[in-house]
Amino acid sequence: MKSPLIRASLCAGVIALLLNAAFPPSIAQAQASTSPERAHIEEILRGLIRGHSFGQVAISPDGHRLAWIERMKEGAEIRVASLSDLKKSERITAAAKPEQHCREGQIAWSPDSQSLAFFSDCAKLGQSDLYLSRLDGNSAHRLTELNGYIEAPAFSPDATSVAFLYVEGATRPAGAMAAMKPPSGVIGEEGAEIQRIAIARVGAVKPQAPEWASPPELHIYDFDWRPDSKGFAYIAADPPGENNWWVAKLYTQEFTRVPNAVLAPAEVAGPLHGLQIAVPRWSPDAKSIAFIGGLMSDQGETGGDVWIVPATGGLPRNLTPRRHTSPAWIEWAGSDALFVSELARGNAQLILLRLSSEKDGELEAMVHGPVFCIPASVGDGRIEMSLSATADHSLFAFIASSFDRPMEIYSAEPEKVMDSCMGSDSANVKQLTHINDGIEPAWGKSVSLNWKSENFNVQGWLTLPKDYDPAKKYPLIVEVHGGPAAAEEPRWGGSFGLTSTIFSALGYFVLQPNPRGSFGQGEEFVQVIRKDFGYGDLRDILAGLDAVEAKYPVDPNRVGLTGWSYGGFITMFAVTQTQRFKAAVAGAGVSNWQSYYGENSIDQWMTPYFGASVYDDPAVYAKSSAINYIQQAKTPTLIVVGDRDGECPAPQSYEFWHALRSRHVPTRLVVYPNEGHMFSNPAHQWDVVEQAVEWFARYLPPAQ
């Protein structure tokens, strides 16, 4: 269960999400006039909405040009420029007139660097199709006639086709984050929406229906072209897709042939047994497939170890055992090396793995690098921490932002590597754009903290109050990320709703811990949370709070707690275990794991974490359920949730609210209509901010 933030697209958090919201009236405002306090809060929040953002960046295979998606007031624009002069960029669009602005994005270069494929809804508002621009000054050519949800375009190596993921007739985006369809009909048997690989031919004269490249009975999550363009490797499972990613298998498939299941984690012996797999990548010689395997919380929230398996099937081998990092993205650099983008104790870094066979036949990997290591969030806008590379991997391009630097495009050359990761800016990283020059953060400084908790060294981030004065006492809010297999990373503007930057601007310290179960310190650190929800992780968080209070002027009587998804669970559970928190805001949380098991749309993720189903071992679910300790809760708690949330269904929030109210604990429940786990309505996004800010202001006033 991750926080409601599309990190793969490097969303600029609350800034990008609210930029065009025009400060709509909140739910609370519909019932009461604006108070002076609310006006002051809105004035501060308006000051946070600054800076431009990018949706994606892609460097041409020959390294001569750069394409990117730049978010605008009207939506977004695709721009292309020579790498030597990015100021002279050209808009690439399917629009018939310059003033027309469509929903356009998800770009992919052709292997010869002469064409750019992208999605656009210029032909039919609200329905994207695949277009091809030859970058010759002529209009982009529409290749498809589609009806449904599409994403992830990828050229075939021979440049004759573009493959993409397609849900024909989709009523919602694929995955568990969007609002679920209202239940009707025969539940579990009707209405499944299946994502498949579709293909469009580059030489098509007029728009056509795509060709199907994967069977109708498999839901595809990620794919990679075979080097000879005659098939794919993909991660897939039986429908429903939003639930079965946790039990997905690795397949290969040649055109016109049936899929071959190369690897099934549920059936394989060893440390990969029962875990998740993602990011399949063919080796250039087509003999092997590399992938990432580990204990993961959500599709798209990738972390684990780098594995390799023969393309014909066989024993998978771990290339990064006992490595204290969390790889998220991989790409082959020849048949004996892999570039790996990974999270390392709060820093983003790129390394090179060189493969070698020892005399006994065992495959080993030597780590070279890092190429860069920076305290920032990085990615090219496709999947988690993915980077865009030239064909010869001599140059990488990516988007990056941090707590104190807004989003820009950067490049890195892997010719030189660093001796170690010291958490400072890397000399190998070059800033390519300056779209946000002169923009300063409207919040306080952030620092990386490390503390000891039992046998673990835990990392987290502390954001100081704006205009911090060490002679004053300040309130503090602990913000816990979703997941649990995820991590708080430095990023400009924070994340939607419950975010450190807003609270810092309002005069709070904000602690964002990465307790056990988080990415960034290797698989052992991730997996130690199994069958221990709310215990070891909460002790890590409280130890972090101790460390902050020992070093900074925090008022212990004004300490609050918040989080979304798994962070919402921690919030609910913590207020039944300790009285240290004087106010709490639980977003889309879980209060009762036993009832949750039968309510949610994603129960497959639970067995790897709890060790068994709730029907086989109810006790392990009961011990981590906040509802069973509700007699100990005294903390005023605001609860917010979407009414069509499939990941953390609204009944979980109802249960906790009802229990608190029966115990006469101050509480409020706000349910947002037609929202899933990730809110899409800007008015609702904004209202979450206002509700949380006002709740904390009531119980943890920032001013003395």
Beta strands, then each sheet from edge to edge (+ up, - down):
strand 1: 54-59
strand 2: 65-72
strand 3: 75-82
strand 4: 85-92
strand 5: 104-109
strand 6: 116-120
strand 7: 129-133
strand 8: 141-142
strand 9: 148-155
strand 10: 161-168
strand 11: 196-201
strand 12: 211-212
strand 13: 219-225
strand 14: 231-237
strand 15: 249-254
strand 16: 260-263
strand 17: 276-282
strand 18: 288-294
strand 19: 305-310
strand 20: 317-318
strand 21: 326-332
strand 22: 337-344
strand 23: 347-357
strand 24: 363-374
strand 25: 377-379
strand 26: 388-389
strand 27: 396-401
strand 28: 408-412
strand 29: 429-431
strand 30: 446-453
strand 31: 456-463
strand 32: 474-480
strand 33: 509-514
strand 34: 554-564
strand 35: 583-587
strand 36: 637-642
strand 37: 667-672
sheet 1: 1+ 2- 3+ 4-
sheet 2: 5+ 6- 7+ 8-
sheet 3: 9+ 10- 11+ 12-
sheet 4: 13+ 14- 15+ 16-
sheet 5: 17+ 18- 19+ 20-
sheet 6: 21+ 22- 23+ 24-
sheet 7: 25+ 27- 26+
sheet 8: 25+ 27- 28+ 29-
sheet 9: 30+ 31- 33+ 32+ 34+ 35+ 36+ 37+
end
